[in-house]
Amino acid sequence: MSDFFAALALALLALLIIVLGWWLLFATEGVYLGRRVVIWLYDIFAGRYDGIKHFQPEHDHMFLAQPIMQHVAPLRAPYVLDVATGTGRLPLAMLRHAHFEGPIVALDASRRMLDMATQKLEGQAGVLLLQAAAESLPVPDGEFDVVTCLEALEFMGRPTDVVRELCRVVCPGGWLLITNRRTGRLMPGKTFSEARLRDLLTGGGMTAIKFEMWQVDYDLVWAKKRTL
Ligand SMILES: C[S@@+](CC[C@H](N)C(=O)[O-])C[C@H]1O[C@@H](n2cnc3c(N)ncnc32)[C@H](O)[C@@H]1O
């Protein structure tokens, strides 16, 4: 009998380790293990990222590029920064927009994700790809007309600092577009309540804050930088 209980205890321990490993490495993409692990995982899976996500160009046009152009109208050449660009989804959506003429800086901490973005953006003028961390953006204050950060904040070790950093680099009158994860139960401490995010954005000098339901997992959040 005692052998039976020892085997059961071992089986339960193994199950616990498997579930914990799945949660740490896959469900939360390594965020509780630090930035190096997050980026290492994105480096490993970069080649499969688009296949997993199944992005639809019409969808990204309708919910990202077109509303961005409406928010900055009549500007046709806004200076855009996409933080945590991944395989270049936002730059591609902007470049496909018939009226967009602006330059884009697209930044990510994963070299392999940027390599995939480089392949997809090959031959496109006006896009600068940069390897850098979102926690400390290598750009001056108030530099960009539009700053975006999509489906990424919850994978950052210090998302609060990243939100402040994103606000810092938007120019007065410019727009910030970020996503806020709605299903945060599996990621304690890594997602924001609407009230908390509003406070953070207001503290970062933002106004006209709007939450829009976007996907099952995400809201789109728009905010405008106060003019001086
Ligand atoms: C889920 S992907 C989103 C990519 C893209 N924004 C999109 O919508 O497809 C998250 C991205 O965040 C990047 N990332 C994670 N932590 C980062 C950090 N601290 N600084 C910069 N990029 C980071 C990852 O390398 C990955 O490319």
PDBQT file of the ligand as one rigid body, heavy atoms in Angstrom, charges set to zero:
ROOT
HETATM    1  C1  LIG A 301       2.990  38.757 -28.824  1.00  0.00    +0.000 C 
HETATM    2  S1  LIG A 301       4.332  39.547 -29.650  1.00  0.00    +0.000 S 
HETATM    3  C2  LIG A 301       3.518  40.945 -30.364  1.00  0.00    +0.000 C 
HETATM    4  C3  LIG A 301       4.221  41.417 -31.596  1.00  0.00    +0.000 C 
HETATM    5  C4  LIG A 301       3.460  42.468 -32.418  1.00  0.00    +0.000 C 
HETATM    6  N1  LIG A 301       3.269  43.685 -31.684  1.00  0.00    +0.000 N 
HETATM    7  C5  LIG A 301       2.151  41.916 -32.916  1.00  0.00    +0.000 C 
HETATM    8  O1  LIG A 301       1.086  42.486 -32.612  1.00  0.00    +0.000 OA
HETATM    9  O2  LIG A 301       2.203  40.913 -33.635  1.00  0.00    +0.000 OA
HETATM   10  C6  LIG A 301       5.255  40.280 -28.319  1.00  0.00    +0.000 C 
HETATM   11  C7  LIG A 301       6.572  40.900 -28.771  1.00  0.00    +0.000 C 
HETATM   12  O3  LIG A 301       7.101  41.631 -27.679  1.00  0.00    +0.000 OA
HETATM   13  C8  LIG A 301       8.514  41.522 -27.723  1.00  0.00    +0.000 C 
HETATM   14  N2  LIG A 301       9.017  41.880 -26.394  1.00  0.00    +0.000 N 
HETATM   15  C9  LIG A 301       8.769  41.235 -25.235  1.00  0.00    +0.000 A 
HETATM   16  N3  LIG A 301       9.361  41.876 -24.215  1.00  0.00    +0.000 NA
HETATM   17  C10 LIG A 301       9.973  42.956 -24.755  1.00  0.00    +0.000 A 
HETATM   18  C11 LIG A 301      10.736  44.018 -24.199  1.00  0.00    +0.000 A 
HETATM   19  N4  LIG A 301      10.961  44.088 -22.884  1.00  0.00    +0.000 N 
HETATM   20  N5  LIG A 301      11.202  44.987 -25.027  1.00  0.00    +0.000 NA
HETATM   21  C12 LIG A 301      10.955  44.918 -26.370  1.00  0.00    +0.000 A 
HETATM   22  N6  LIG A 301      10.262  43.928 -26.945  1.00  0.00    +0.000 NA
HETATM   23  C13 LIG A 301       9.774  42.964 -26.143  1.00  0.00    +0.000 A 
HETATM   24  C14 LIG A 301       8.762  40.093 -28.123  1.00  0.00    +0.000 C 
HETATM   25  O4  LIG A 301      10.055  39.885 -28.639  1.00  0.00    +0.000 OA
HETATM   26  C15 LIG A 301       7.651  39.895 -29.166  1.00  0.00    +0.000 C 
HETATM   27  O5  LIG A 301       8.111  40.195 -30.464  1.00  0.00    +0.000 OA
ENDROOT
TORSDOF 0
